[in-house]
Amino acid sequence: GKSTVADILLRFRDYGGSVTLGGVELRDLGGEAIRGLIAVVPQQPHLFNGTIRENILLGNPAAEEEQVRRAVRDAALAEWVDGLPLGLDTPVGEGGSAVSGGEARRIALARALLKDAPVFLLDEPTEGLDFATEQRVIAALANRTGGKTVLIISHRPACGDMAEQVHYFVKVT
């Protein structure tokens, strides 16, 4: 179900009925256009064989250093990155093999925050994080996504705290 919703929103799958974004039917938007409007943090994020910085900059290749640093702080990565000998220039390995799952998820979150799209699609964005880190990430998300549409797919109750509306069931046919 949740993967189907994400696939429909990103135009990777066709659908019956009507799905609109800003009053425009998704079918009337090209796939690239719709993906340009949505910042995605998938449950299993893909990292490219490059550095932490390069993976984050995929969200906005023209971003300035302070924007990258803010995204890193808001994704609760700053302490970890600052402790690495190469900092943001640390390689993540093929498919993110040199980082943990939680680090990969937060790198993907920093990428999404740097993109700063009008719609955020977050699939289990705090999974695998300790309580304190989860709270920092949720506070930053709430601050950074004000006035935006945020679809959070999560089993973690803390993620529901930032939502104005919580829906437990979405039927997709």
KACORJO-V573375 format. One record per residue. N is the residue number from 1. RES is the residue in one letter. SS is DSSP state (hx for helix, st for strand, lp for the rest). Layout:
BEGIN
N|RES|SS  N|RES|SS
END
This chain:
BEGIN
1|G|lp  2|K|hx  3|S|hx  4|T|hx  5|V|hx  6|A|hx  7|D|hx  8|I|hx  9|L|hx  10|L|lp  11|R|lp  12|F|lp  13|R|lp  14|D|lp  15|Y|lp  16|G|lp  17|G|lp  18|S|lp  19|V|lp  20|T|st  21|L|st  22|G|lp  23|G|lp  24|V|st  25|E|st  26|L|hx  27|R|hx  28|D|hx  29|L|lp  30|G|lp  31|G|hx  32|E|hx  33|A|hx  34|I|hx  35|R|hx  36|G|hx  37|L|hx  38|I|st  39|A|st  40|V|st  41|V|st  42|P|lp  43|Q|lp  44|Q|lp  45|P|lp  46|H|lp  47|L|lp  48|F|lp  49|N|lp  50|G|lp  51|T|st  52|I|hx  53|R|hx  54|E|hx  55|N|hx  56|I|hx  57|L|hx  58|L|lp  59|G|lp  60|N|lp  61|P|lp  62|A|lp  63|A|lp  64|E|lp  65|E|hx  66|E|hx  67|Q|hx  68|V|hx  69|R|hx  70|R|hx  71|A|hx  72|V|hx  73|R|hx  74|D|hx  75|A|lp  76|A|lp  77|L|lp  78|A|hx  79|E|hx  80|W|hx  81|V|hx  82|D|hx  83|G|lp  84|L|lp  85|P|lp  86|L|lp  87|G|hx  88|L|hx  89|D|hx  90|T|lp  91|P|st  92|V|lp  93|G|lp  94|E|hx  95|G|hx  96|G|hx  97|S|lp  98|A|lp  99|V|lp  100|S|lp  101|G|hx  102|G|hx  103|E|hx  104|A|hx  105|R|hx  106|R|hx  107|I|hx  108|A|hx  109|L|hx  110|A|hx  111|R|hx  112|A|hx  113|L|hx  114|L|hx  115|K|hx  116|D|lp  117|A|lp  118|P|lp  119|V|st  120|F|st  121|L|st  122|L|st  123|D|st  124|E|lp  125|P|lp  126|T|lp  127|E|lp  128|G|lp  129|L|lp  130|D|lp  131|F|hx  132|A|hx  133|T|hx  134|E|hx  135|Q|hx  136|R|hx  137|V|hx  138|I|hx  139|A|hx  140|A|hx  141|L|hx  142|A|hx  143|N|hx  144|R|hx  145|T|lp  146|G|lp  147|G|lp  148|K|lp  149|T|st  150|V|st  151|L|st  152|I|st  153|I|st  154|S|lp  155|H|lp  156|R|lp  157|P|hx  158|A|hx  159|C|hx  160|G|hx  161|D|lp  162|M|lp  163|A|lp  164|E|lp  165|Q|lp  166|V|lp  167|H|lp  168|Y|lp  169|F|lp  170|V|lp  171|K|lp  172|V|lp  173|T|lp
END
